[in-house]
Amino acid sequence: MKIKQNKKRKMKLWKKILLVILVGIVIFGICFGYKTYKNGGGLSGMLATMVGHDEQTKKNLPELKLLLLGVSTDESDNAPADTIMIVSYNPNTQKANLLSIPRDTYVGKNKNKATPSDKINCLYSLGIDKMLTAVNDLTGLDIHYYAVVKTEALIKLVDAIGGVDFYVPMNMKYTDTSQDLFIDLKEGMQKIDGNKAEQLLRFRKNDNNTTYSEEYGGNDTGRMRTQREFIEAVLKQTLRPSNVFKLGEILDIANKYLETNLDMGYLKDYIPYAVEFSTENLTTGVIPGINNQLPPTSKKWWFFEPNKKEMEELIHGVFYTETEENKNENEVDSNQVVTSKIAKSEIKLEVLNGTGKSSNLQQAVKILKQNGFKVTKTGNTSQISKTIITNKKEIDNETIQEIKSILSTGNITNNKNLSSKVDITIIIGSDFNK
């Protein structure tokens, strides 16, 4: 009898325990769900809640901006940087930028005494601080962080995410036994694994000296374009929901093979929001300029000389763009003082072609004129992915928005320059499709 009573007591006790556990799970689920909702919901909100973030964490995260360098694993520490890019990501606007700096960019002090060591990529051998200083001096940006990606890290990352679907822009066939480099890729869409990724990004020219077509970008410009587009493809693949459970492996690769002054614990704060990032919000480009020979006399070396005016325009448009939906309705934009509306026929437009195709420039000018605008200046600039509309003379916002509507695209930025001979500068990007 006592045994039966004891069993009944134990059964009741276990039922109470299970009930408490069940209630606890329900309460936890409700709290977790509520916090996930407050953190934005979806996968991003769930991850933010799991790592202990609240609704203020994201608001307090600043734009992440860093200098990204690519170097070959088998090269010595004194070797120059192979790839130089500026990368930024804003978790609140969900916008990111990728700007290439040509390796041969001249950073010397005296053009009459220029030597190959005056190229920006050579500064890497003198220390990363020299590179950061040179890039900040060149661009006017205030970058504090850097990341050096070696070939081995790239190979392991691409393999970890299961490869990347990418269109190889041309046949690539090159052999350099001194670097143990064997490139053999066919043009076309294909799955790029880690080994092929190294071949793709290190390619400069074929054994027969042929290289990227002028329409694609030509030589080093084409190479930088391939690098940017491949990085975009890697981001798209990495940020797929199916790869969320590989984040630990990806961070382990970064910890082991990445040289950076960015604390990984700090970087993890951005991950919950980065998983929601769409590459549609990625703006890519290259610093504009020309290739030139320096010094003017005696022995000459080839350098890339930035066009300072166009570079300032591009950098301001890429890194300082503000969209209307991200502004507080009561906030006054210090860069813009709205004036009385000016007739369209009196507004002077400058249209620069950043697509590499002359037909795009012609079409953009045509539709702007058809809608009553005056295009007083045209030209070409380095390729950029997103169209930028820069208001230089306090033109009213309604007119700026009308231009954006006519082009069906465009990031709007304000860069007051009352001495400019034009009122608005438009850089047509590859997103322009009319």
C-alpha positions in Angstrom: 0.0 0.0 0.0 2.8 2.4 1.0 4.6 1.6 -2.2 1.6 2.5 -4.3 1.2 5.8 -2.4 4.9 6.6 -2.8 4.6 6.0 -6.6 1.5 8.3 -6.7 3.4 11.0 -4.8 6.4 10.7 -7.2 4.1 10.8 -10.2 2.5 14.0 -8.9 5.9 15.5 -8.2 7.1 14.7 -11.7 4.0 16.2 -13.2 4.6 19.4 -11.2 8.2 19.5 -12.3 7.2 18.9 -15.9 4.5 21.6 -15.6 7.0 24.1 -14.2 9.5 23.3 -17.0 6.8 23.6 -19.6 5.6 27.0 -18.2 9.2 28.1 -18.1 9.7 27.1 -21.7 6.6 29.0 -22.7 7.6 32.1 -20.7 11.1 31.9 -22.2 9.6 31.5 -25.7 7.3 34.5 -25.2 10.2 36.7 -23.9 12.6 35.5 -26.6 9.9 36.1 -29.3 9.2 39.6 -27.9 12.9 40.5 -27.8 13.3 39.1 -31.3 10.4 41.3 -32.4 11.9 44.4 -30.7 15.2 43.6 -32.4 13.6 43.8 -35.8 12.3 40.2 -36.2 13.3 37.6 -38.6 16.7 35.9 -38.7 18.5 39.1 -37.9 16.3 39.8 -34.8 16.7 36.2 -33.6 20.5 36.3 -33.9 20.7 39.7 -32.2 18.6 38.3 -29.3 20.7 35.2 -29.0 23.9 37.3 -28.6 22.3 39.5 -26.0 21.6 42.6 -28.1 18.6 44.9 -27.3 16.9 47.4 -29.6 19.4 50.1 -28.8 22.5 48.0 -29.8 22.0 48.4 -33.5 21.3 52.2 -33.2 24.6 52.7 -31.4 26.7 50.7 -33.9 28.7 53.2 -36.1 29.4 52.6 -39.8 32.2 50.1 -40.1 34.9 51.3 -42.4 38.2 49.6 -43.1 41.1 49.3 -45.6 41.1 45.8 -47.2 44.4 44.5 -48.6 45.0 41.3 -50.5 48.4 39.7 -50.5 49.8 36.4 -51.8 50.6 33.8 -49.1 53.8 32.7 -50.8 55.2 36.3 -51.0 57.6 37.7 -48.5 56.6 40.4 -46.0 58.5 42.9 -48.2 56.3 42.2 -51.2 53.8 44.9 -52.3 50.0 44.6 -51.7 48.3 42.9 -54.5 44.8 44.4 -53.9 43.8 47.6 -52.2 40.2 48.4 -51.4 38.1 50.6 -49.0 35.1 48.8 -47.5 32.3 50.2 -45.5 29.1 48.8 -44.0 26.3 50.7 -42.2 24.0 48.3 -40.2 21.3 51.0 -39.8 21.0 51.9 -43.5 22.0 48.4 -44.7 24.3 50.0 -47.3 27.8 49.0 -48.1 30.6 50.4 -50.3 33.6 48.8 -52.1 36.1 51.2 -53.7 39.2 50.0 -55.5 42.5 51.9 -55.4 44.8 51.1 -58.3 48.0 49.5 -57.1 50.2 51.8 -59.2 48.7 55.0 -57.6 51.4 57.7 -57.3 51.9 58.8 -53.7 55.3 60.4 -54.0 56.3 64.0 -53.2 58.4 64.9 -56.2 57.4 63.7 -59.7 60.8 64.7 -61.1 62.4 62.0 -58.9 59.7 59.4 -59.1 60.7 55.7 -58.7 58.6 52.5 -58.5 58.7 52.8 -54.6 56.4 55.8 -54.9 53.5 53.5 -55.8 50.9 53.1 -53.1 51.1 49.2 -53.0 54.8 49.4 -52.1 54.0 51.1 -48.8 52.7 47.8 -47.5 56.3 46.6 -47.1 57.0 49.7 -44.9 54.1 48.9 -42.5 50.4 49.0 -42.5 50.4 52.4 -40.7 52.0 53.9 -43.8 49.3 52.4 -46.0 46.5 53.8 -43.8 48.0 57.2 -43.7 48.5 57.3 -47.5 44.9 56.1 -48.2 43.5 58.7 -45.8 45.6 61.4 -47.3 44.5 60.4 -50.8 40.8 60.0 -50.1 40.2 62.4 -47.3 38.5 59.6 -45.3 39.3 58.8 -41.7 39.9 55.1 -41.7 41.2 53.4 -38.5 40.8 49.7 -39.2 42.6 47.4 -41.7 42.3 43.8 -42.8 45.0 41.9 -44.7 43.6 38.9 -46.5 46.1 36.3 -47.6 45.5 33.8 -50.4 45.2 30.9 -48.1 42.3 32.6 -46.2 40.5 33.3 -49.4 40.8 29.7 -50.6 39.5 28.3 -47.3 36.6 30.9 -47.1 35.4 30.1 -50.6 35.5 26.3 -49.9 33.8 26.8 -46.6 30.7 28.4 -48.2 30.5 25.7 -50.8 32.0 27.6 -53.7 30.7 30.7 -55.6 28.7 30.9 -58.8 30.5 33.4 -61.0 30.8 34.4 -64.7 34.5 34.4 -65.7 34.8 37.4 -68.1 37.4 35.9 -70.5 39.6 32.8 -71.1 42.5 33.0 -68.7 45.7 31.0 -69.4 48.9 31.9 -67.6 51.9 30.1 -66.1 54.6 31.4 -63.8 56.7 28.6 -62.3 58.7 31.1 -60.2 55.4 31.9 -58.2 54.0 28.4 -58.6 51.1 30.0 -60.3 49.1 28.1 -62.9 46.0 29.8 -64.2 43.6 28.0 -66.6 40.0 29.2 -66.6 37.5 29.3 -69.4 35.1 32.1 -70.0 31.5 31.6 -68.7 29.4 30.9 -65.7 30.8 28.3 -63.4 31.3 27.2 -59.8 34.5 28.8 -58.4 36.1 26.9 -55.6 39.1 28.1 -53.5 41.7 27.1 -56.1 39.9 28.7 -59.0 39.3 31.9 -56.9 43.1 32.4 -56.5 43.5 32.0 -60.2 40.7 34.4 -61.0 41.9 37.2 -58.7 45.6 37.0 -59.5 45.1 37.0 -63.2 46.6 40.0 -65.1 47.4 38.7 -68.6 47.6 35.6 -70.7 50.8 33.9 -71.8 50.3 35.6 -75.2 50.0 39.0 -73.5 46.3 39.5 -74.1 44.3 40.9 -71.2 40.9 42.3 -70.4 39.1 44.2 -73.2 38.9 48.0 -73.2 35.1 47.7 -72.9 35.4 45.6 -69.8 37.9 47.9 -68.3 41.3 47.0 -69.7 44.3 45.6 -67.9 44.5 46.7 -64.2 41.1 48.3 -64.3 39.5 45.1 -65.6 41.3 43.1 -62.9 40.0 45.4 -60.2 36.5 45.1 -61.6 36.7 41.3 -61.5 37.9 41.5 -57.9 35.0 43.7 -56.8 32.4 41.6 -58.7 33.8 38.4 -57.2 33.7 39.8 -53.7 30.1 40.8 -54.3 29.4 37.2 -55.3 31.1 35.9 -52.2 29.1 38.2 -50.0 25.9 37.1 -51.7 26.8 33.4 -51.1 28.1 33.9 -47.6 25.0 35.7 -46.4 22.6 33.1 -47.5 20.5 31.7 -44.6 21.9 28.2 -45.3 25.3 29.5 -44.3 24.3 30.9 -41.0 25.4 27.8 -39.2 28.8 28.1 -40.9 29.5 31.5 -39.2 31.6 29.8 -36.5 33.8 28.2 -39.2 34.0 31.4 -41.1 35.1 33.4 -38.0 37.6 30.7 -37.2 39.2 31.2 -40.6 39.2 34.9 -40.1 40.9 34.5 -36.7 43.6 32.2 -38.1 44.4 33.7 -41.4 43.3 37.4 -41.2 45.7 40.1 -40.1 43.7 42.9 -38.7 43.5 45.5 -35.9 39.7 45.0 -35.7 38.7 43.0 -32.6 36.7 40.0 -33.6 34.5 40.4 -30.5 33.6 43.9 -31.8 33.0 42.5 -35.3 30.5 39.9 -34.0 28.2 42.7 -33.0 27.6 43.4 -36.7 26.9 39.8 -37.8 23.2 39.7 -36.7 22.5 42.6 -39.1 24.8 41.7 -41.8 22.8 38.5 -42.5 20.0 40.7 -43.7 22.3 42.6 -46.1 21.4 42.5 -49.8 24.1 43.1 -52.4 21.6 45.3 -54.2 22.6 47.9 -51.6 26.3 47.5 -52.4 28.0 50.4 -54.3 31.3 49.5 -56.0 33.7 51.7 -58.0 37.3 52.6 -58.6 39.2 55.8 -58.1 39.2 57.8 -61.4 42.4 58.9 -63.0 44.8 58.2 -65.8 48.0 56.2 -66.3 51.0 58.3 -66.8 54.8 58.1 -67.1 57.0 59.7 -64.5 59.4 61.3 -64.1 59.0 63.7 -67.1 62.6 63.2 -68.1 65.2 60.5 -68.0 64.0 56.9 -67.1 60.2 56.8 -66.9 57.9 54.5 -64.9 54.2 54.0 -65.3 52.0 55.4 -62.5 48.3 55.9 -62.0 47.5 59.5 -61.2 44.1 60.2 -59.6 41.8 62.9 -61.0 41.4 64.8 -57.8 38.2 66.6 -58.7 36.5 63.4 -60.0 37.8 61.4 -57.0 36.4 63.9 -54.5 33.0 63.8 -56.3 33.0 60.0 -56.4 34.1 59.5 -52.7 31.5 62.0 -51.5 28.8 60.3 -53.5 29.8 56.8 -52.4 30.6 57.4 -48.7 28.4 60.4 -47.8 25.2 59.5 -49.6 22.1 60.0 -47.5 18.7 58.7 -48.6 15.5 60.5 -47.7 14.0 57.5 -45.9 16.8 57.4 -43.4 16.5 61.1 -42.4 14.4 62.2 -39.5 11.6 64.4 -40.8 12.5 67.1 -38.3 16.2 66.9 -39.0 17.8 69.7 -41.0 20.5 68.6 -43.4 23.5 71.0 -42.8 24.8 70.4 -46.3 21.6 71.6 -48.0 19.7 74.9 -47.8 16.6 74.7 -49.9 16.1 77.7 -52.1 13.2 78.8 -54.4 12.6 76.4 -57.2 14.6 77.2 -60.4 13.2 76.5 -63.9 14.6 73.2 -65.2 15.8 74.9 -68.4 18.1 77.1 -66.2 19.6 74.2 -64.2 23.1 73.2 -65.6 23.7 69.4 -65.5 27.0 67.6 -65.8 26.6 63.9 -66.8 29.6 61.6 -66.4 29.6 58.0 -67.7 30.7 55.4 -65.2 29.4 52.4 -67.1 32.1 52.0 -69.8 29.5 52.1 -72.6 29.1 55.3 -74.6 25.5 54.4 -75.5 24.5 54.7 -71.8 25.8 58.2 -71.6 24.0 59.2 -74.8 20.7 57.7 -73.6 20.9 59.4 -70.2 21.6 62.8 -71.8 18.7 62.2 -74.3 16.1 61.4 -71.7 17.2 64.3 -69.5 16.9 66.8 -72.4 13.5 65.3 -73.4 12.3 66.1 -69.9 13.4 69.8 -70.1 16.8 69.7 -68.5 19.9 71.4 -69.8 23.0 69.2 -70.0 26.0 71.5 -70.3 28.8 69.1 -69.8 29.5 65.4 -70.4 32.5 63.1 -69.9 33.8 59.7 -68.8 34.9 58.6 -65.4 35.9 55.3 -63.8 33.2 52.6 -63.6 30.8 52.6 -60.7 27.9 50.2 -59.9 25.3 52.7 -58.5 24.3 56.0 -60.2 25.0 59.1 -58.0 23.2 62.4 -58.2 25.1 65.2 -56.5 23.4 68.5 -55.7 26.0 71.3 -55.8 24.0 74.5 -55.8 21.1 74.0 -53.3 18.7 72.9 -56.0 15.3 72.1 -54.4 14.7 68.5 -53.4 11.6 68.1 -55.7 13.8 68.7 -58.8 16.5 66.3 -57.5 13.8 63.6 -57.0 12.5 64.3 -60.5 15.9 63.6 -62.0 16.1 60.4 -60.0 12.6 59.4 -61.3 13.6 60.1 -64.9 16.8 58.0 -64.6 14.8 55.3 -62.6 17.8 55.1 -60.2 20.3 57.1 -58.3 21.7 57.7 -54.8 21.3 61.4 -53.8 24.1 63.3 -52.1 24.6 67.0 -51.3 28.0 68.5 -51.7 27.7 72.3 -51.8 30.2 73.9 -54.1 29.1 77.4 -55.1 32.1 77.9 -57.3 31.2 75.0 -59.5 30.2 75.7 -63.1 27.4 73.2 -62.9 24.4 72.9 -60.5 24.1 69.1 -60.5 26.6 66.3 -61.3 25.3 62.9 -62.3 27.5 59.9 -62.5 25.8 57.1 -64.4 26.5 53.7 -62.9 25.9 50.2 -64.3 22.5 50.2 -62.6 21.3 52.6 -65.2 19.2 50.6 -67.7 17.1 52.5 -70.2 
